[in-house]
């Protein structure tokens, strides 16, 4: 009878463990024991002292460590049970410490570290799981199991690069050894002026930026300080400037705001599949009729952003438009975004949106043959070609800050000019 009760209790505990060890999308997570996927035996980790005695905010002097990565379809308890962590302790970690970190959110590929006392028993002292490249959670196994989250120190380096485009901005940056993320950052800075769908061979750029590093590895571009992009023979400067009373933004060599009232497009790095025209044969119905929008083809789920600040006037579904959002920017301008896979959470009539804010995701709902967003532009209630409408510029540097900006601009332009551009002869500084 006692064996039967024990078996029933064991089954219940196992069921509870499965409940909280299943990750969010329904997959079970286990972890490997070795850094490259192999299971290490005790002889392989014996005497494996950390090279850095201070790590994760812990003093690891005299401790042994074992590192690995979470692997798909393996259980968390496979990491800890071989080292004396049983069902009760696992339940504390999964339920009692859920507010610190929900272990069901552990993801395949994320690193972990086990820390042991260097003694015959090799008692497990800490389990560290890296939530992201910067964030981690530490579980401490003392008389009471505790947990806390922390961040790794981030080192910021100011870097510079330049290049001449022969095929794409991504490829050019890769050839220069720069992070591909820099292409995204540049497209955001220059969304007002440079048509990234029409970059031509021979366009060139220089850029000075801050890059963040954790454990000697890059974790992303944090900020572009200044850049010049030569597009179709014209130099477009962008200099970051902020002061007390002057909101931080990018301004050009003529002290004008780089950010235009409207972005060039509602999606990044796609292609125009159909333009505004008064006579187009519809690809699905075959009927010749006006097409009052610009179609940007992109993969399903690509974020769609509002091209300017405004207020959502419509966020709904219709037979032909599918899921769509319409934004009223002021008494003159409105924009509309059709055929969304889904409308972004929180986007509804009356909600204020900012330029660049995600309002939906590319799909093919309504009368559409493939994934794209039909971008429509309204001026005084009339639909016009978004690619041909002349738009008002954003606000320039305030008069009281012109002298301060001139000093920042002059220094940045001189620094940019000193960066050699591979593949082209140097040009004189634009005054």
N, C-alpha and C positions, 0 to 999 in steps of 0.2 A: 504493500500500500504506500509506504513512504517513497519507494522508488518511483511509483506512478505519479505521486504528487510532485516529486522532484522533476520528473520528465515534463509534466504539464507546466511547471513554473519556468523551466528552461525554455520551453517552446514559446511561452508568452514573452519572456525577456528577449528572445531572438526576434520575435515579431516586432517588438518595440524598437529594437536596434535597426531593423530594416526600415521601419517607418521614418526614423530621423536620419538615416544614412543615405536615403534616396535623395539625389539632388533635384533641383527645382523642375527640370524638364523630364523627370521620371527615370533617368538613368542612375544606376548604382555606381558609386565611385569607390575604387580601391587604390592602393598606391604601391609603387615599386620600392625596393629597399636600396638599390644602387643608383648612382647618378646617371648611368647610361642604360638602365633598364634591367641589370642583372641583380639577382638576390645575393647580397654579401653574407658570408658566414662570419662567425666570430673571429676567426684568425685573420680575416681581411680588414677588420676594423679595429683590432686590438692595437692600442697605442696610437690611434689616429687622432692626434691632438690638433686643435685648430691653430692655424698660423696666426690668426688675429684673436688674442684672448678677450677682446671686447667686441662683441657682436650682438646685434639685436638688443643693445642696452644691457646685456648680461656679461658678467665676469666668468669666462669659460676657462680660466686658468686651472690646469690639472684635469680637465674634463675630456671625454672622448665625444666625437660627433659623427653622425652618420647622416648623409643627405640623399635626397631622392626627389622624384617628381610624381605628382598624382597621375595615375594612369586610368584610362577609360575602363569602366565596368569592373572596378575592384572596390572592395570595402575599406572604409576607414579603420575598422577594428583589426584588419590584417596588418596595419602598421604597428599598432600599439599592443595588441594581445600577446605577441611573442615576448614582450618586455614587462609582463606582469600587470597590464592594465586590463581589468576585467569588466564584465557587464555593468556593475554598479558605477564604476568610475566613468565608463563610456556614457552612461545615462546622465551623469552629472554634467559632462562636457556637452552632450547633445541637448539636454533640456534645461538644466540649472543655469548654464552659462550662455544660453541662446541669445540673451540681450547683448552680450559682448560680441559674439559672432555665431551665426547659424551654420553649423557644420554641413548642413545640406547644400550650402552654397559653395562648397569646395569644388574646384574645377580641374579637369584633366590638364596636365602639362604644368601646373603650378608647383613650384619647389616647396620642399619642407625640410626641416632639420630636426634630428633627434639628438638630445644631449644627455650623456651618461656620466655618473660618477666614475672616476678611475679607481675602482676597488674590485675585489673578487666578485662581488654581487652585481656589478655594473648596473646600479639602480638608475632607472630613467628619471631624470630631473625635470627636463623641459621638452615640450613639443612645440615647434614653431612652424606655422603655415603662412606662406606669403600670399596674401590676398591679391596683391597687384605688385607692380615693379617697385612701388614705394611703401605700401601698407602691409603690415603683417600682424598676426595674433600670436601671443605666447601663452601656452598652458603650462602652469607650474604644478608639479606633483609633489607636494609636501603632505603634511597631515591632513590638510584641506586642499582640494584642487581649486586653483584660481586661474583667472585669465585676464589679459589686458591687451589692448591694441596699441600700436605705435607706428611710427614712420621712420624709414631709413633717411639718413642725412642726404640732402640733394645738393650737388655742386653745380654751379652755373658757370659756363664758359662763354665768352663773347667770341664768335667766330665770323669768318667772312668767306665768300666764294663768288665766283663769276663764271660765265660760260656763254658760248655762242650756240644757238639752237640750230641743229641740222635735221632733227626729226621731231622730238618732243621735249618738253620741259623736264619731265620725269627722267628720261634717258640722259639728258645733259647733266642734271644734278647727280645722277648715279655715276656718271663718268668722272665727275669732280670729287667723288667720295662723300658727297653731302647726303643727308637724310632725305628720302623721298617725301617726307612730311613737309619739307620746305616748299615743295610745289603747291601743296594745299594752302599753306600760309601766304605765299605770294599771290595765289589766285584770289584770296580773300582781300588782301591789301589792294590789288589792282582790278577788282571786280568792276570798278567804276569806269575804267579807261581801256583796258586791254581785252580784246575779244579772244579768249583762249580757244575758241573754235577755229580761229583764223590765224594762229601763230604761223609765221612764215620762216623759211630757212634764212638764216642771217640775222634774225632778231637776237639781241644779246641782253645780258643783265649783270648787275653787281648787287650784292646784298650783304649787310652786316646784321647778325642776329645772335640771340642768346639761346644756347642749347643746354638742357639739363642732363646731368649724369648721376646715376646711382650705381655703386659698386663698379665704377669705371665703365659702365655701359650707358649708352644714351637712352633716355626715357622720353625724349620729345623736344620739339622746338617750342620754347616758351614765349618768345617775343621777337619780332623783326624791329630793329632799331632804325634802319634806313635802307633804301634801295633805289636803284635806277633801272628802268626797263626800257630798252630801245625797241619800239614796235613800229614797223613801217617807216623807219627813219626818224621817228620822233622820240625824244627822251622824256620819259615819265618818271619824275622823282617822287619819292614818298619818304617823308621824315616824320618820325614820331615826336609829338610835342604835347606836353601838358604843363599846366601851371595852376596855381591857386586861383580859381575863378574861370579857368579855361579847361573845359573837359578834354581829356586826352584823346588824340586822333592823329591821323596822318595828313600832312599838308605837303603841297608841291613847291617847286621853285618860285612860283608866283604868289605864294602865301594863300593859295586856295585849298579848300578841303579836298583831299583825294576821294573821300567817300561821296559818291553822287547820291542824288535823291533816290535813284533806283539802281539795283544791281543789273548787270547785263543779262542774266539768265536765272531761272529759279532752281536749276540743278547744276552740279559741277561736272566738268570733264565728260560730257556726252556729245552727241551729234544732233544737228538739226535734220529731222527726217521729212518735214514738210513746212513750207513757209506760208505766210499770209498771202492770200490771193483771192481775187473775186471770181475765179472760175477754176475749180479743181474737181476732177473726177474722184468721187469718194472711193477709197480702196475696198470698202465693204459692200456699199449699196450700188456702186457703179454710176450713181447720179451725179451730173455736173452741177455744182453749186458753189457759192463762195465759202472760203475757209478763213474765218476771221481770227485765226490764232497762229502761233508758231509752235510746232511740235518738236519736243526734245526727246529723242529716244534714249532710254536708259534701262538698266536691269531692274527687274521687280524688286521693290523695297528700297530703291534709292531715295534718300531724303529729298523732299521738295521744300524750299524755303520761300518765305515772303520776300519779295524783291524790295520792299520799302516798309517803313513804319506805317501802321494803320490800325483799323478796327475791323474785325470780321463781321461782314454783313450777311453772309450765307455760308453754311457748312452742312451739306445735305447730299441726297442722292436723287438723280433723275434718270429717266430711261436712256437718253442719248448722252448726257454728260457723265454718267456714272457717279462715283463719289467725287464731289468737288467742293472747293472753298473759294469764296469771293471776298476780297479785302477792299474796303473803302479807305483811301489814303488821305484824301481831303475833298473839298467840294468839286475839284476838277478831275482827279485821277482815281481809278479803281483797277484792280487786276483780278483775274480769275484763273484757277488752276483745275483742270479737268482730268477725268479718268483715273483718279487715285485708287491704289490698292486699298488704302484705308486712310481716314483722316486722323491726324495726330491727336493724342490724348489731350483733353482740355481745350481743343479748338472748337468754339461754338459762337454763334452770333453774339456780338457785344463785347467779345474778348479783345483786348488790345494786344497787338503783336509787334515785334521789333524786326527791323531789317535783318535778314539772315536767319530768323527763327524758323525751325522746322514746323510746318503746318500739315504735312501729309507725306505719303510715300507712293512712289511710282507704281502704277498698275495698268490694267487694261479694261476697267469697268466701263459700262455704257457701250456706245457704238465705237469700238476701237478694235483694231486687228492685232495689236501687239503692245508691249509695255512702253508707255511714253507719257509725258505730261503735255497737254495742250495749254499753252500760256496765252491768255487773252488780255489785251490792254485797252482800257476805256478812258477816253478824254471827253469830259462834258457829256457823258452818256452815249458816246459814239465809239464803236470798236475800230481801232486803228492798228497799223503795223507797229508792233513794239520795237522792231529793229530800226525804224525810221523816225520815230517820234523824238523831237528835240526836247530834252528835259532840263529843268533848272538845276544849277549846281547847289551843293550844300553850302553851309555858312563858312566863310573864310576865318582866318585868325582874327580875334577881336583886336580892335585898334590899340587898346592899352597894352597888348602883349606882343605887338609887332617887333619891337626892338629885341625882346627876349627870344622870339622865334628866329629872327634874322641871325642871331649869334649861333643858335643851335643848328640852323640850316647850313650856315657857312661851314661850320666845323664838320658836319656830316657829309656834305658834298665833297669837301677836300679829302676826307677819309675814303669815300667811295672811289674817287678819282685815282687813288693810289693802288687800287686793286687791279692787277693785270687780267685782261679778258682773253682766255685762250682762243685762238682762231681768228683774231682780228687785230688790226693796228689800233693803237691808242688814239683817242680823239681828245680835242681840247675840252676843258671843263666848260659846261654851259653856264654862262653868267646870268 
